[in-house]
Amino acid sequence: MAFHVFFFLLVICLALLPLALLWRLDWFRFRPSSSRGGAKRSTLHRLLKPRCPDDCPACRLASTPALAAGPEPAPVRPWREVKSHRGVPKRVNTEGDACPNPQCPYFGITEAQIHALVGDGKHGQAERIQTFRCQACRSTFTSRRDTPLYRLKTPSQQIVMVLSALAEGLDPSAAERVFSYRQATITTWLTRAGVHAHTLHERFFFHLHLPHLQLDELRTRLRCAKQVLWLAIDPCTKIPPVLQLGPRTQHMAHRLIHALRLSLAAFLSPTLYE
C-alpha cells in the first residue's frame, strides 16, 4: 500500500515539473496577477500622444491657406486738407484721441494732424471732463471713453486711492469699511481696471526679444475654486509676457503658447515641434 502511494506522488511530481519549467521561462502569455505586495507587477509603458498643430484648433485654422487679400485701401487724406479754411482754429489738443465711429474714415486715427477731432466743451460737476467732436461724422465722445473712468461720477482721485489700496493687498470687504463705498462698486472698479490693464499689456508687450523663458503653473484658490495660474517669465529681467488663469487642461496650455507666440518677436517654426 505504501508503494502505491509513493508511486502516485512520483507521477504527480513528474507531471507538474514541465509546467513549472514553462511558467519559469514565461512561455505562458497570460499569467494571473498576484495581489500580494511582494509580487512584482508588470509595468505598462504609457503611449504618448502626438503633439502637432492638428491637436490645437487655432493651429489648424492658422495652417489653412488664407484667401487672396483684396486691394489695399487708399490712404486717408488729412482733414486739414479737406475742411474749409474758414472758421476758428483748433485750440484743444486732440493728440492721442480717435473717433470711435467705425463708419468714419478717420476711425482709430490718433494723430492730430490727420484726424478731424476738435474740442466740444466740458461737462461734469465734480470734475470737468473734456468732450470731443469729429467734424467728419459729427460723432461726440468724452476723453474718458475706453478708460476705466468712463461714465463714473465718483472723483477720479478717490477711485485711484481705492485701487492703489487694493493693489497693495487690501481686501475689498476691508476697503468697503475704510473708504465707505459698497463692495459691489469697488469690485466694478477693480474689474474695469483689470480689463484696461490687460489691454495695455497686450498693446505694449509685443515683439519682445527674450532669449530665455520659463513656463510654470501655480495653483491658487479663487472663490472657493481651485484655479491654475499659467505664466511665462523671463529669468533675467523678471518680465512676465504671458499670464493666464484657468483650469489645468490642454486648452489652457494651447492658449498660453499662442499668447506667448503673439508677444514674442521670434518663435519656433511649426516644423520644430511637429
Secondary structure, DSSP 8 states (H G I E B T S, - for coil): -HHHHHHHHHHHHHHHHHHHHHHHTT--S------STTS------------SGGGSHHHHHHHS--------------HHHHS-S-S----S--TT--B--TTSTTBT---TTTS-EEEEEEE-SSS-EEEEEETTT--EEETTTTSTTTT--S-HHHHHHHHHHHHTT--HHHHHHHH---HHHHHHHHHHHHHHHHHHHHHHS-SB--S--EEEEEEEESSSSEEEEEEEE-TTT----EEEEE-SSHHHHHHHHHHHHHHBSS---GGG--
